[in-house]
Amino acid sequence: MTPRLIAHEVLPAAMKPMMALEAYIRGCGLDHALVELVKTRASQINGCAFCLHMHTRDARAAGETEARLHLLGAWRESPLYTPRERAALAWTEALTLVAESHAPDADYEAARALFTPEEMVNLTLLIGTINSWNRIAIGFRYAHPV
């Protein structure tokens, strides 16, 4: 795979708001482990190797277990995830696949039951942001370290 371009080198001003949103998400109060699970799951769905490499590395560095990372694609069938994580992962899948799912009421209600309204906004921004990063990395063929 040959990288096409590096967006922040070509147009730093355009990437500045993305970086600011990423900084906001880091400080918004959502649990770091949950943030990395959401980023990893969306990146799995989107097939973004660059982001999968980054977020599984970050999750491990923060103490995430190999078992939970390996089973993330089958989280619905695994007892390793908390009810709050399950709700966030369902919302992640619903919004990542929004053209197919149309953000079902059941997924929204499950998340709303476990997240405050402010957390719902932050979770939704997190999901939108990682989906944008996936599209940037995939579109421009970012390559992960070997």
Secondary structure, DSSP 8 states (H G I E B T S, - for coil): ------HHHH-HHHHHHHHHHHHHHHTSS--HHHHHHHHHHHHHHHT-HHHHHHHHHHHHHTT--HHHHHTGGGGGG-TTS-HHHHHHHHHHHHHHTHHHH---HHHHHHHHTTS-HHHHHHHHHHHHHHHHHHHHHHHTT-----
